[in-house]
């Protein structure tokens, strides 16, 4: 398949048991995910960018966590309001320094 | 933080509702995940390689799906028995051609 330009992973604390709990899920994780999906659609980047929810990324104290690959950029303490800025940076081939961990 | 050498994402069909269903979850997705975690530990690659479960990756007909970043290698129709071969390839900087999509 064609490689994605960017694959955005958002921690939703998804557990294999299905139980909905965990730091990121409880702190806007789902809103962050929704905002990324909306931003990607609004910017018509659907064919180049995928957004995927994940289980725990092991850095709960820095959550909510967002990772962008293939860049390997980890963002911490992300809020739903930060999503637009992250997407702006992504479009310009940059990162949001203040959120990087 | 230090960048990981490899980040392995395994579809576990994790839904935001917590409901446990979906192609990958029903077809060894969880065994595949467990096997990756065990292989990484057995090979003492814990500090370089992370394994994370994900929600649906949108290619259910090719599932179970495994992705390795930053390489951006997508594997499809992966079985629990394929994990050792994928890890062998990863250690050698190679991919398992027969599973690539």
Backbone of each chain as ProteinMPNN parsed JSONL, in Angstrom:
{"seq_chain_A": "XXXXXXXXXXXXXXXXXXXXXXXXXXXXXXXXXXXXXXXXXXXXXXXXXXXXXXXXXXXXXXXXXXXXXXXXXXXXXXXXXXXXXXXXXXXXXXXXXXXXX", "coords_chain_A": {"N_chain_A": [[0.833, -1.201, 0.0], [0.279, 2.367, -0.427], [2.488, 4.511, 1.28], [1.624, 6.298, 4.22], [1.724, 9.837, 4.748], [1.763, 10.903, 7.268], [1.173, 9.36, 10.383], [-0.927, 9.554, 12.952], [-1.003, 8.867, 16.299], [-3.124, 8.532, 18.998], [-3.343, 8.36, 22.42], [-5.823, 6.506, 23.905], [-6.079, 5.14, 26.093], [-6.878, 2.549, 25.646], [-7.917, -0.535, 26.71], [-7.214, -4.054, 26.748], [-9.119, -5.527, 27.923], [-11.331, -4.113, 27.507], [-12.215, -2.386, 29.367], [-12.976, 0.944, 30.271], [-10.909, 3.127, 31.333], [-8.183, 4.989, 32.803], [-5.459, 7.292, 32.471], [-5.183, 8.977, 30.073], [-7.609, 8.537, 28.689], [-9.332, 9.626, 30.512], [-8.751, 12.279, 30.453], [-9.428, 14.111, 28.28], [-8.595, 12.53, 26.17], [-10.269, 11.288, 24.282], [-11.599, 13.429, 23.126], [-9.431, 14.727, 21.998], [-8.692, 12.869, 20.078], [-11.015, 12.891, 18.439], [-10.898, 15.547, 17.563], [-8.548, 15.531, 16.038], [-9.33, 13.795, 13.965], [-11.377, 15.299, 12.803], [-9.952, 17.622, 12.029], [-8.191, 16.565, 10.142], [-9.965, 15.749, 8.188], [-11.204, 18.223, 7.543], [-9.053, 19.566, 6.45], [-8.677, 18.15, 4.231], [-6.885, 15.995, 4.18], [-7.117, 13.34, 4.246], [-6.204, 11.205, 2.637], [-3.534, 11.109, 3.081], [-2.984, 11.154, 5.759], [-3.454, 9.336, 8.7], [-5.429, 8.694, 11.584], [-5.229, 7.183, 14.682], [-6.423, 5.415, 17.501], [-4.907, 4.345, 20.589], [-3.713, 1.867, 22.986], [-2.373, 2.132, 26.327], [0.545, 4.123, 26.505], [2.557, 4.088, 28.239], [3.5, 6.359, 29.532], [2.023, 7.808, 31.444], [2.099, 9.911, 33.292], [2.821, 12.011, 31.78], [0.731, 12.354, 30.136], [-2.197, 13.681, 28.414], [-1.068, 11.647, 25.696], [0.305, 12.002, 22.431], [1.47, 10.71, 19.399], [3.419, 11.174, 16.493], [4.122, 9.522, 13.583], [5.99, 8.98, 10.517], [7.822, 10.553, 11.831], [8.324, 10.255, 14.523], [7.661, 11.904, 16.626], [6.919, 12.771, 19.859], [4.281, 13.957, 21.761], [3.294, 15.506, 24.805], [1.033, 16.04, 27.603], [-1.075, 17.037, 26.127], [-3.818, 18.983, 25.035], [-7.283, 19.148, 24.021], [-7.56, 21.53, 22.731], [-5.074, 21.967, 21.64], [-4.825, 20.656, 19.289], [-5.299, 21.819, 16.753], [-3.079, 23.483, 16.446], [-1.017, 21.599, 16.389], [-1.648, 20.293, 14.033], [-1.379, 22.396, 12.208], [1.393, 22.803, 12.381], [2.266, 20.318, 11.45], [1.459, 20.375, 8.805], [3.215, 22.211, 7.873], [5.561, 20.903, 8.041], [6.734, 20.992, 10.473], [7.204, 20.963, 14.117], [5.459, 21.159, 17.287], [7.091, 22.688, 19.544], [6.758, 23.317, 22.316], [5.174, 21.309, 23.326], [6.519, 18.989, 23.024], [8.019, 15.905, 24.094]], "CA_chain_A": [[0.0, 0.0, 0.0], [1.014, 3.632, -0.406], [2.8, 4.928, 2.643], [1.016, 7.53, 4.713], [2.689, 10.899, 5.067], [1.818, 10.971, 8.728], [0.234, 8.516, 11.12], [-1.069, 10.171, 14.272], [-1.526, 7.938, 17.301], [-3.626, 9.235, 20.184], [-3.644, 7.41, 23.49], [-7.185, 6.519, 24.45], [-5.985, 4.192, 27.218], [-7.707, 1.397, 25.281], [-7.469, -1.755, 27.372], [-7.612, -5.278, 26.054], [-10.315, -6.034, 28.594], [-12.454, -3.274, 27.12], [-12.51, -1.456, 30.456], [-12.647, 2.321, 29.907], [-10.325, 3.918, 32.398], [-6.804, 5.31, 32.456], [-5.223, 8.727, 32.5], [-5.478, 9.708, 28.823], [-9.056, 8.449, 28.41], [-10.038, 10.477, 31.47], [-8.282, 13.657, 30.334], [-9.618, 14.642, 26.926], [-8.044, 11.644, 25.14], [-11.241, 11.022, 23.22], [-11.82, 14.699, 22.409], [-8.228, 14.955, 21.182], [-8.833, 11.962, 18.938], [-12.073, 13.425, 17.576], [-10.426, 16.783, 16.934], [-7.602, 15.185, 14.967], [-10.093, 13.233, 12.842], [-12.061, 16.425, 12.16], [-8.965, 18.5, 11.386], [-7.67, 15.876, 8.953], [-11.029, 15.827, 7.173], [-11.376, 19.626, 7.134], [-7.901, 19.964, 5.637], [-8.651, 17.21, 3.093], [-5.618, 15.259, 4.244], [-7.512, 11.957, 4.538], [-5.456, 10.183, 1.916], [-2.133, 11.158, 3.497], [-2.848, 11.145, 7.216], [-4.381, 8.466, 9.428], [-5.491, 8.935, 13.034], [-5.542, 5.892, 15.303], [-6.374, 5.356, 18.967], [-4.023, 3.278, 21.095], [-3.68, 1.552, 24.401], [-1.423, 2.901, 27.132], [1.887, 4.298, 25.934], [3.536, 3.942, 29.32], [3.987, 7.63, 30.067], [0.761, 8.401, 31.905], [2.343, 11.168, 34.008], [2.989, 13.037, 30.753], [-0.444, 12.292, 29.276], [-2.475, 12.81, 27.272], [0.045, 11.455, 24.765], [0.07, 11.908, 20.98], [2.722, 10.438, 18.679], [3.319, 11.288, 15.037], [5.122, 8.775, 12.818], [7.287, 8.385, 10.826], [8.737, 11.503, 12.474], [8.659, 9.836, 15.875], [7.481, 13.05, 17.522], [6.024, 12.487, 20.992], [3.74, 15.126, 22.448], [2.705, 15.199, 26.102], [0.119, 17.029, 28.204], [-1.82, 17.62, 25.008], [-5.243, 19.23, 25.287], [-8.086, 19.159, 22.793], [-7.33, 22.829, 22.083], [-3.749, 21.989, 20.998], [-4.82, 19.837, 18.075], [-5.193, 22.678, 15.569], [-1.678, 23.938, 16.36], [-0.202, 20.446, 15.972], [-1.935, 20.062, 12.614], [-0.748, 23.497, 11.461], [2.822, 22.506, 12.338], [2.455, 19.132, 10.613], [1.323, 20.789, 7.401], [4.408, 22.991, 7.513], [6.745, 20.069, 8.251], [7.351, 21.386, 11.741], [6.64, 20.369, 15.33], [5.108, 22.137, 18.319], [8.179, 22.486, 20.514], [6.347, 23.409, 23.723], [4.477, 20.089, 23.757], [7.346, 17.799, 22.763], [8.638, 15.248, 25.242]], "C_chain_A": [[0.87, 1.255, 0.0], [1.279, 4.028, 1.037], [2.08, 6.224, 2.981], [2.108, 8.569, 4.893], [2.875, 10.99, 6.574], [0.782, 10.026, 9.322], [0.22, 9.035, 12.555], [-1.711, 9.163, 15.228], [-1.903, 8.719, 18.552], [-3.953, 8.201, 21.256], [-5.071, 7.593, 23.957], [-7.259, 5.531, 25.607], [-6.765, 2.912, 26.928], [-7.135, 0.114, 25.884], [-7.995, -2.984, 26.66], [-8.857, -5.894, 26.681], [-11.555, -5.242, 28.201], [-12.803, -2.241, 28.172], [-12.091, -0.042, 30.047], [-12.185, 3.081, 31.138], [-8.879, 4.199, 31.999], [-6.664, 6.798, 32.258], [-5.668, 9.435, 31.214], [-6.969, 9.693, 28.497], [-9.827, 9.417, 29.298], [-9.693, 11.955, 31.322], [-8.257, 14.123, 28.88], [-9.076, 13.744, 25.823], [-8.997, 11.464, 23.967], [-11.556, 12.293, 22.42], [-10.632, 15.008, 21.496], [-8.309, 14.121, 19.911], [-9.858, 12.508, 17.937], [-11.6, 14.673, 16.839], [-9.431, 16.498, 15.818], [-8.351, 14.661, 13.737], [-10.783, 14.369, 12.074], [-11.093, 17.327, 11.403], [-8.439, 17.876, 10.094], [-8.701, 15.943, 7.83], [-11.175, 17.244, 6.644], [-10.258, 20.069, 6.198], [-7.726, 19.073, 4.405], [-7.326, 16.464, 3.011], [-5.869, 13.759, 4.451], [-6.637, 10.908, 3.856], [-3.994, 10.107, 2.347], [-1.925, 10.943, 4.997], [-3.894, 10.217, 7.836], [-4.3, 8.804, 10.917], [-5.965, 7.635, 13.696], [-5.464, 5.988, 16.822], [-5.511, 4.18, 19.427], [-4.318, 2.951, 22.555], [-2.596, 2.379, 25.061], [-0.032, 2.934, 26.51], [2.95, 4.401, 27.016], [4.106, 5.236, 29.878], [2.824, 8.443, 30.603], [0.981, 9.754, 32.585], [2.538, 12.331, 33.038], [1.762, 13.115, 29.842], [-1.278, 13.547, 29.333], [-1.338, 12.835, 26.236], [-0.447, 11.359, 23.32], [1.426, 11.637, 20.333], [2.47, 10.585, 17.187], [4.474, 10.501, 14.41], [4.961, 9.091, 11.349], [8.247, 9.32, 11.553], [9.207, 11.016, 13.849], [8.603, 10.997, 16.861], [6.469, 12.69, 18.61], [5.587, 13.809, 21.615], [3.108, 14.685, 23.768], [1.876, 16.352, 26.623], [-0.63, 17.799, 27.12], [-3.267, 17.869, 25.447], [-5.974, 19.243, 23.95], [-7.854, 20.45, 22.01], [-5.982, 22.905, 21.356], [-3.746, 21.356, 19.609], [-4.62, 20.684, 16.809], [-3.74, 23.122, 15.35], [-0.758, 22.792, 15.893], [-0.406, 20.175, 14.486], [-1.331, 21.155, 11.731], [0.738, 23.199, 11.278], [3.105, 21.351, 11.377], [2.406, 19.503, 9.133], [2.55, 21.551, 6.915], [5.698, 22.202, 7.711], [7.48, 20.423, 9.531], [6.71, 20.655, 12.918], [6.281, 21.485, 16.306], [6.043, 21.896, 19.504], [7.675, 22.424, 21.964], [5.653, 22.151, 24.241], [5.336, 18.831, 23.622], [7.962, 17.236, 24.038], [9.744, 14.319, 24.76]], "O_chain_A": [[2.041, 1.213, 0.376], [0.413, 3.9, 1.902], [1.946, 7.121, 2.148], [3.264, 8.237, 5.155], [3.988, 11.135, 7.079], [-0.338, 9.913, 8.823], [1.22, 8.964, 13.27], [-2.815, 8.675, 14.99], [-1.095, 9.473, 19.095], [-4.739, 7.283, 21.027], [-5.479, 8.685, 24.352], [-8.34, 5.136, 26.044], [-7.256, 2.261, 27.85], [-6.002, -0.267, 25.594], [-9.066, -2.967, 26.053], [-9.558, -6.684, 26.049], [-12.68, -5.632, 28.512], [-13.588, -1.327, 27.918], [-10.989, 0.157, 29.537], [-13.0, 3.614, 31.892], [-8.406, 3.704, 30.977], [-7.626, 7.486, 31.918], [-6.446, 10.388, 31.269], [-7.529, 10.707, 28.08], [-10.85, 9.964, 28.889], [-10.284, 12.796, 31.999], [-7.212, 14.478, 28.335], [-9.087, 14.136, 24.657], [-8.584, 11.484, 22.808], [-11.754, 12.244, 21.206], [-10.801, 15.484, 20.374], [-8.032, 14.605, 18.813], [-9.592, 12.574, 16.737], [-11.864, 14.842, 15.649], [-9.463, 17.146, 14.772], [-8.042, 15.039, 12.607], [-10.771, 14.39, 10.843], [-11.371, 17.747, 10.28], [-8.264, 18.56, 9.086], [-8.356, 16.164, 6.669], [-11.259, 17.45, 5.434], [-10.482, 20.846, 5.27], [-6.769, 19.216, 3.644], [-6.731, 16.32, 1.944], [-4.954, 13.007, 4.787], [-6.363, 9.852, 4.426], [-3.296, 9.149, 2.015], [-0.831, 10.596, 5.441], [-5.081, 10.312, 7.523], [-3.238, 9.152, 11.434], [-6.984, 7.067, 13.304], [-4.531, 6.584, 17.36], [-5.403, 3.162, 18.744], [-5.057, 3.653, 23.244], [-1.975, 3.228, 24.422], [0.492, 1.918, 26.053], [4.097, 4.757, 26.745], [5.089, 5.212, 30.619], [2.657, 9.615, 30.263], [0.142, 10.647, 32.468], [2.434, 13.495, 33.425], [1.765, 13.874, 28.873], [-1.083, 14.388, 30.21], [-0.743, 13.874, 25.949], [-1.463, 10.729, 23.028], [2.42, 12.271, 20.687], [1.428, 10.168, 16.681], [5.644, 10.777, 14.671], [3.856, 9.452, 10.945], [9.371, 8.926, 11.862], [10.319, 11.313, 14.285], [9.39, 11.067, 17.806], [5.321, 12.351, 18.323], [6.411, 14.661, 21.949], [2.471, 13.634, 23.845], [1.991, 17.485, 26.157], [-0.795, 19.017, 27.184], [-3.859, 17.049, 26.148], [-5.358, 19.338, 22.889], [-7.939, 20.465, 20.782], [-5.769, 23.806, 20.544], [-2.788, 21.501, 18.85], [-3.866, 20.307, 15.912], [-3.242, 23.134, 14.225], [0.159, 23.005, 15.1], [0.545, 19.865, 13.767], [-0.833, 20.876, 10.64], [1.278, 23.321, 10.179], [4.054, 21.397, 10.595], [3.196, 19.018, 8.323], [2.883, 21.544, 5.73], [6.794, 22.745, 7.57], [8.681, 20.19, 9.664], [5.802, 19.841, 12.745], [6.745, 22.617, 16.167], [5.811, 21.024, 20.342], [8.117, 21.578, 22.742], [5.554, 21.948, 25.451], [4.938, 17.747, 24.049], [8.368, 17.975, 24.935], [10.398, 13.663, 25.572]]}, "seq_chain_B": "XXXXXXXXXXXXXXXXXXXXXXXXXXXXXXXXXXXXXXXXXXXXXXXXXXXXXXXXXXXXXXXXXXXXXXXXXXXXXXXXXXXXXXXXXXXXXXXXXXXXX", "coords_chain_B": {"N_chain_B": [[12.359, 12.817, 24.998], [14.293, 9.748, 24.492], [14.431, 8.502, 21.211], [12.588, 5.694, 20.098], [13.86, 2.666, 18.666], [12.249, 1.005, 17.208], [8.733, 0.994, 16.867], [6.139, -0.986, 17.472], [2.963, -1.543, 16.311], [-0.008, -3.141, 17.038], [-3.022, -4.2, 15.815], [-5.78, -4.349, 17.859], [-8.345, -4.062, 17.574], [-9.395, -2.168, 19.273], [-11.996, -0.486, 20.685], [-13.517, 2.702, 21.23], [-15.694, 2.618, 22.791], [-15.213, 0.54, 24.383], [-16.165, -1.893, 23.773], [-15.555, -5.262, 22.966], [-14.894, -6.418, 20.052], [-14.584, -7.091, 16.526], [-12.516, -7.589, 13.628], [-9.636, -8.06, 13.88], [-9.283, -8.414, 16.664], [-10.734, -10.705, 16.976], [-9.286, -12.551, 15.662], [-6.746, -13.701, 16.569], [-5.494, -11.327, 17.28], [-4.921, -10.487, 19.91], [-3.248, -12.518, 20.843], [-1.145, -12.182, 19.081], [-0.227, -9.695, 19.881], [0.59, -10.282, 22.531], [2.61, -12.113, 21.96], [4.488, -10.493, 20.644], [5.21, -8.78, 22.752], [6.391, -10.617, 24.486], [8.511, -11.596, 22.879], [10.041, -9.282, 22.536], [10.866, -8.831, 25.14], [12.261, -11.252, 25.663], [14.36, -10.977, 23.901], [15.663, -8.927, 24.986], [15.121, -6.29, 24.184], [13.746, -4.252, 25.207], [14.326, -1.543, 25.816], [14.564, -0.336, 23.403], [12.463, -0.97, 21.775], [8.991, -0.654, 21.497], [5.754, -1.982, 22.121], [2.47, -1.645, 21.111], [-1.049, -1.654, 21.474], [-3.777, -1.065, 19.212], [-6.679, 0.745, 17.962], [-9.049, 0.102, 15.318], [-7.519, -0.204, 12.129], [-8.483, 0.207, 9.693], [-8.276, -1.62, 7.62], [-9.565, -4.112, 7.574], [-10.098, -6.378, 6.043], [-7.654, -7.277, 5.408], [-6.622, -8.024, 7.761], [-5.261, -9.943, 10.567], [-3.662, -6.867, 11.428], [-0.398, -5.464, 11.558], [1.841, -2.869, 12.286], [4.997, -1.39, 11.738], [6.847, 1.24, 12.939], [9.635, 3.567, 12.857], [9.718, 2.728, 10.242], [7.435, 2.333, 8.75], [6.278, -0.011, 7.885], [3.788, -2.092, 6.847], [2.087, -4.943, 7.86], [0.02, -7.664, 6.887], [-2.64, -10.081, 7.415], [-1.448, -11.414, 9.513], [-0.282, -13.972, 11.662], [-0.206, -15.417, 14.968], [1.934, -17.091, 14.993], [3.671, -15.921, 13.235], [5.107, -13.972, 14.449], [7.675, -14.332, 15.573], [9.273, -14.54, 13.296], [8.936, -12.008, 12.177], [10.153, -10.473, 14.147], [12.753, -11.483, 14.031], [13.488, -10.553, 11.495], [13.319, -7.808, 11.948], [15.385, -7.382, 13.751], [17.461, -7.757, 12.078], [17.278, -5.631, 10.443], [15.563, -5.925, 8.376], [12.593, -6.848, 6.424], [9.586, -8.851, 6.473], [8.828, -10.064, 3.629], [6.681, -11.609, 2.517], [4.485, -11.035, 4.062], [3.965, -8.401, 3.802], [1.979, -5.509, 3.092]], "CA_chain_B": [[12.738, 11.427, 25.296], [15.062, 9.066, 23.449], [13.549, 7.884, 20.233], [12.608, 4.24, 20.001], [14.343, 2.156, 17.373], [11.059, 0.51, 16.508], [7.481, 1.003, 17.609], [5.28, -1.984, 16.818], [1.548, -1.346, 16.613], [-0.79, -4.334, 16.725], [-4.457, -3.914, 15.905], [-6.568, -5.186, 18.762], [-9.712, -3.594, 17.321], [-9.833, -1.494, 20.502], [-13.033, 0.521, 20.416], [-13.62, 3.743, 22.253], [-16.8, 2.244, 23.672], [-14.768, -0.559, 25.226], [-16.724, -3.141, 23.261], [-14.508, -6.112, 22.398], [-15.274, -7.134, 18.842], [-13.798, -6.581, 15.406], [-11.799, -8.668, 12.962], [-8.314, -8.388, 14.435], [-9.456, -8.932, 18.03], [-11.313, -12.046, 16.895], [-8.416, -13.414, 14.875], [-5.384, -13.778, 17.132], [-4.911, -10.013, 17.546], [-4.394, -10.388, 21.275], [-2.101, -13.437, 20.918], [-0.058, -11.529, 18.34], [0.27, -8.651, 20.783], [1.313, -10.951, 23.628], [3.853, -12.702, 21.44], [5.459, -9.405, 20.416], [5.708, -8.333, 24.058], [7.303, -11.663, 24.979], [9.715, -11.631, 22.038], [10.843, -8.09, 22.834], [11.49, -9.075, 26.449], [13.229, -12.352, 25.532], [15.526, -10.498, 23.145], [16.176, -7.777, 25.752], [15.026, -5.112, 23.333], [12.746, -3.389, 25.869], [14.644, -0.11, 25.819], [14.578, 0.153, 22.019], [11.258, -1.359, 21.031], [7.73, -0.615, 22.243], [4.632, -2.669, 21.472], [1.247, -0.934, 21.512], [-2.3, -2.062, 20.811], [-4.494, 0.052, 18.577], [-8.018, 0.573, 17.43], [-9.129, -0.346, 13.924], [-6.62, 0.472, 11.195], [-9.237, 0.442, 8.461], [-8.005, -2.595, 6.56], [-9.982, -5.347, 8.247], [-10.044, -7.528, 5.132], [-6.253, -7.713, 5.373], [-6.206, -8.251, 9.135], [-4.793, -8.99, 11.554], [-2.698, -5.879, 10.947], [0.725, -5.035, 12.405], [2.633, -1.815, 11.628], [6.254, -1.058, 12.412], [7.375, 2.578, 12.664], [9.417, 4.567, 11.813], [9.857, 2.181, 8.893], [6.175, 2.403, 8.021], [6.02, -1.314, 7.281], [2.472, -2.659, 7.19], [1.93, -6.381, 7.643], [-1.365, -8.109, 6.915], [-2.91, -11.514, 7.614], [-0.414, -11.882, 10.432], [-0.731, -14.93, 12.672], [0.632, -15.419, 16.172], [3.155, -17.833, 14.662], [4.551, -15.105, 12.378], [5.742, -12.906, 15.229], [9.111, -14.599, 15.719], [9.911, -14.223, 12.008], [8.947, -10.541, 12.05], [11.166, -9.956, 15.081], [14.059, -11.837, 13.459], [13.741, -9.612, 10.401], [13.508, -6.483, 12.539], [16.726, -7.341, 14.339], [18.429, -7.717, 10.973], [16.999, -4.45, 9.617], [14.838, -6.364, 7.181], [11.148, -7.013, 6.572], [9.081, -10.155, 6.004], [8.162, -9.694, 2.365], [5.439, -12.343, 2.232], [3.37, -10.501, 4.858], [3.831, -6.948, 3.593], [0.842, -5.054, 2.275]], "C_chain_B": [[13.536, 10.807, 24.15], [14.103, 8.394, 22.487], [13.703, 6.364, 20.28], [13.22, 3.839, 18.675], [13.156, 1.688, 16.535], [9.853, 0.598, 17.426], [6.517, 0.103, 16.835], [3.838, -1.774, 17.266], [0.769, -2.574, 16.143], [-2.268, -3.989, 16.868], [-5.127, -4.896, 16.85], [-8.032, -4.768, 18.654], [-10.274, -2.839, 18.514], [-10.806, -0.366, 20.18], [-13.14, 1.503, 21.57], [-14.751, 3.45, 23.227], [-16.388, 1.132, 24.631], [-15.259, -1.911, 24.745], [-15.606, -3.985, 22.626], [-15.076, -6.919, 21.235], [-14.464, -6.538, 17.707], [-12.881, -7.687, 14.893], [-10.488, -9.046, 13.651], [-8.423, -8.983, 15.833], [-9.937, -10.381, 17.993], [-10.404, -13.036, 16.179], [-6.961, -13.323, 15.33], [-4.753, -12.436, 17.435], [-4.247, -9.944, 18.92], [-3.202, -11.33, 21.476], [-0.886, -12.823, 20.221], [0.601, -10.476, 19.225], [1.114, -9.267, 21.9], [2.644, -11.506, 23.141], [4.909, -11.636, 21.164], [6.062, -8.954, 21.743], [6.719, -9.349, 24.598], [8.609, -11.694, 24.195], [10.635, -10.456, 22.341], [11.569, -8.275, 24.167], [12.573, -10.145, 26.334], [14.513, -11.892, 24.847], [16.189, -9.287, 23.819], [16.221, -6.503, 24.909], [14.085, -4.066, 23.938], [13.043, -1.897, 25.751], [14.597, 0.501, 24.418], [13.266, -0.056, 21.275], [10.034, -1.303, 21.948], [6.659, -1.327, 21.425], [3.341, -2.057, 22.002], [0.041, -1.472, 20.757], [-3.036, -0.841, 20.26], [-5.957, -0.285, 18.303], [-7.915, 0.193, 15.958], [-8.238, 0.489, 13.006], [-7.223, 0.542, 9.794], [-8.949, -0.502, 7.316], [-8.352, -3.99, 7.055], [-9.865, -6.573, 7.344], [-8.627, -8.073, 4.997], [-5.743, -8.054, 6.772], [-5.859, -9.694, 9.429], [-3.618, -8.136, 11.04], [-1.633, -5.565, 12.008], [1.475, -3.952, 11.633], [3.892, -1.573, 12.437], [6.689, 0.328, 11.955], [8.723, 2.712, 13.334], [9.493, 4.031, 10.396], [8.587, 2.359, 8.062], [5.875, 1.118, 7.284], [4.688, -1.851, 7.779], [2.464, -4.142, 6.859], [0.453, -6.749, 7.753], [-1.468, -9.616, 7.018], [-1.82, -12.151, 8.471], [-1.025, -12.912, 11.381], [0.216, -14.852, 13.866], [1.962, -16.117, 15.897], [4.133, -17.019, 13.811], [5.425, -14.141, 13.184], [7.263, -13.095, 15.333], [9.864, -14.207, 14.437], [9.996, -12.703, 11.795], [10.025, -9.937, 12.947], [12.58, -10.29, 14.592], [14.443, -10.836, 12.38], [14.074, -8.226, 10.955], [14.928, -6.34, 13.095], [17.805, -7.231, 13.257], [18.2, -6.52, 10.053], [16.271, -4.799, 8.341], [13.336, -6.459, 7.454], [10.766, -8.415, 6.101], [8.206, -9.9, 4.79], [6.785, -10.323, 2.189], [4.233, -11.798, 2.993], [3.102, -9.026, 4.59], [2.63, -6.604, 2.712], [1.098, -3.608, 1.833]], "O_chain_B": [[13.474, 11.261, 23.007], [13.102, 7.799, 22.888], [14.796, 5.833, 20.474], [13.121, 4.564, 17.684], [13.074, 1.939, 15.332], [9.946, 0.31, 18.619], [6.136, 0.397, 15.702], [3.536, -1.821, 18.459], [0.881, -2.988, 14.989], [-2.707, -3.537, 17.925], [-5.052, -6.111, 16.667], [-8.848, -5.077, 19.522], [-11.481, -2.857, 18.751], [-10.46, 0.588, 19.484], [-12.886, 1.168, 22.727], [-14.77, 3.964, 24.346], [-17.113, 0.815, 25.574], [-14.828, -2.95, 25.243], [-14.807, -3.472, 21.842], [-15.668, -7.981, 21.432], [-13.729, -5.572, 17.914], [-12.518, -8.602, 15.632], [-10.26, -10.214, 13.966], [-7.731, -9.949, 16.152], [-9.595, -11.182, 18.863], [-10.715, -14.224, 16.098], [-6.076, -12.922, 14.574], [-3.582, -12.389, 17.813], [-3.148, -9.408, 19.065], [-2.256, -10.992, 22.188], [0.243, -12.927, 20.7], [1.826, -10.384, 19.302], [2.225, -8.811, 22.171], [3.668, -11.388, 23.815], [6.093, -11.853, 21.423], [7.275, -8.769, 21.851], [7.776, -8.973, 25.105], [9.687, -11.805, 24.779], [11.855, -10.61, 22.397], [12.74, -7.92, 24.302], [13.677, -9.969, 26.848], [15.607, -12.357, 25.169], [17.141, -8.708, 23.295], [17.199, -5.756, 24.915], [13.681, -3.118, 23.265], [12.13, -1.085, 25.604], [14.592, 1.723, 24.272], [12.996, 0.601, 20.27], [10.055, -1.85, 23.05], [6.662, -1.279, 20.195], [3.148, -1.965, 23.214], [0.105, -1.713, 19.551], [-2.92, 0.266, 20.787], [-6.392, -1.432, 18.402], [-6.821, -0.01, 15.431], [-8.205, 1.717, 13.093], [-6.541, 0.897, 8.831], [-9.324, -0.236, 6.174], [-7.549, -4.919, 6.969], [-9.569, -7.672, 7.814], [-8.426, -9.193, 4.529], [-4.558, -8.34, 6.946], [-6.138, -10.577, 8.617], [-2.729, -8.612, 10.334], [-1.937, -5.423, 13.192], [1.719, -4.111, 10.437], [3.86, -1.553, 13.668], [6.878, 0.576, 10.764], [8.96, 2.018, 14.323], [9.348, 4.793, 9.44], [8.643, 2.515, 6.843], [5.294, 1.133, 6.199], [4.487, -2.04, 8.979], [2.785, -4.55, 5.743], [-0.271, -6.22, 8.596], [-0.51, -10.339, 6.744], [-1.343, -13.253, 8.2], [-2.152, -12.743, 11.846], [1.305, -14.286, 13.772], [2.986, -15.779, 16.49], [5.299, -17.392, 13.682], [6.374, -13.565, 12.652], [8.031, -12.142, 15.197], [10.945, -13.621, 14.492], [10.998, -12.188, 11.299], [10.722, -9.003, 12.551], [13.494, -9.476, 14.725], [15.567, -10.334, 12.347], [14.997, -7.562, 10.483], [15.577, -5.308, 12.926], [18.891, -6.697, 13.48], [18.842, -6.402, 9.01], [16.344, -4.075, 7.349], [12.871, -6.187, 8.561], [11.539, -9.08, 5.411], [7.025, -9.57, 4.899], [5.839, -9.659, 1.767], [3.09, -12.064, 2.621], [2.126, -8.466, 5.09], [2.314, -7.295, 1.744], [0.272, -3.02, 1.135]]}, "name": "protein", "num_of_chains": 2, "seq": "XXXXXXXXXXXXXXXXXXXXXXXXXXXXXXXXXXXXXXXXXXXXXXXXXXXXXXXXXXXXXXXXXXXXXXXXXXXXXXXXXXXXXXXXXXXXXXXXXXXXXXXXXXXXXXXXXXXXXXXXXXXXXXXXXXXXXXXXXXXXXXXXXXXXXXXXXXXXXXXXXXXXXXXXXXXXXXXXXXXXXXXXXXXXXXXXXXXXXXXXXX"}
